[in-house]
């Protein structure tokens, strides 16, 4: 692989690595930054929505308190309870009809958002109503079965306490969702301590302003936060809604029709609120099955959880746009860098290529008199200078080698003559030594022969001596 190719590959990989690392770091940084910013925005929206919800609920409570504080309602309720206790059914029937007419004709026309007003006795039975067909209905039973009212809390409450049940749906009362406000009725009379005497009755006001609750959550206040755009305009997947303790949506869904008290919400923030009394601000799967970034406000006293959420994909959409811009810029930078590398490598390797061509020529023609003519003051010029010096050194070495070869030849001739002379002397010495060795060998052979004869004589004498010794011993024994 050529050096130019290596340089191009190296710098290309370097650019890709640097740009890729920058995109990865920027993408993660912006994701965390944007996520935290959106969470803070959602938190502000949730807090404002929570405040708006409390304001709405307080308005319901004030309206219910106003109804329960009506002098006619208080006095007439007390008379009906007294009549009921005394068994004066005739008087009580007339009062109930008169009371119902008063509610229907004198009160309801001035309260467009109230559809029904009931008076309940201590057992939760409707004893007076703006609708005569509701008299005798057992609301305490319905509370146990459906949780549509908060009668048991109201019948034991103090003056000024109101209990709201947001978004209930009872077809026997209305075909539209309602909000129930319940408060205990107090006499206009006071006890010895100056306190109002509580009556064994509560007023149940059926409000129809459920749409207003949704408008409160998505109202004009959001325009201030998003510079003229509402929350829903800012996020096409955004929602602000309420879920009750039964896990049912009590405000309309943006994406599902007819969702009030029908759409089951079993998402993580709802569970966290009603099971752990904890609010969340993180990513989770919403009721549509989409990955969502949201925040919840747990309003357990009111029995609801407020959720502000939007699709994580939409929330992080600006990151995708930025990343695409980065990729486009990186691609452009890669092309410019690639062209720049080619230009720089050509300029940088120009002298190096001259060196390579000179070396090839010297290698092919074996001309050590050739030299590289580069006058640059950079590393390539230094390399050319060193190479030229190397050629000079090679020529000097070759000259010395030739001189050494001549001397070696002369020395070899002299050595050959001396070796020849010494060889002749050695041959003569060898011949003389062979003659001497032969004569010495013959002399030794003669001496060996004599020694053998002497040995035989000696051995014979020893045998005779042994025999004589034996005979001598025998003679001595005799």
Secondary structure, DSSP 8 states (H G I E B T S, - for coil): --HHHHHHHHHHHHHHHHHHHHHHHHHHHHHHHHHHHHHHHHHHHHHHHHHHHHHHHHHHHHHHHHHHT-HHHHHHHHHHHHHHHHT-HHHHHHHHHHHHHIIIIIIGGG-TTEEEEEEEETTSBEEEESSGGGTT-BHHHHHHHH----HHHHTT--TT-EEEEEEE--TTT-SS-EEEEEEEEEEEEE-TTS-EEEEEEEEEEEE-THHHHHHHHTSTTHHHHTTT--HHHH-TT-EEEEEETTSBB-S--SSSTT-TTTSB---HHHHHHHHH----EEEEE-TTS-EEEEEEEEETTTTEEEEEEEEHHHHTHHHHHHHHHHHHHHHHHHHHHHHHHHHHHHHHHHHHHHHHHHHHHHHHH--TT-------SSHHHHHHHHHHHHHHHHHHHHHHHHHHHHHHHHHHHHHHHHHHHHHHHHHHHHHHHHHHHHHHHHHHHHHHHHHHHHHHHHHHHHHHHHHHHHHHHHHHH-
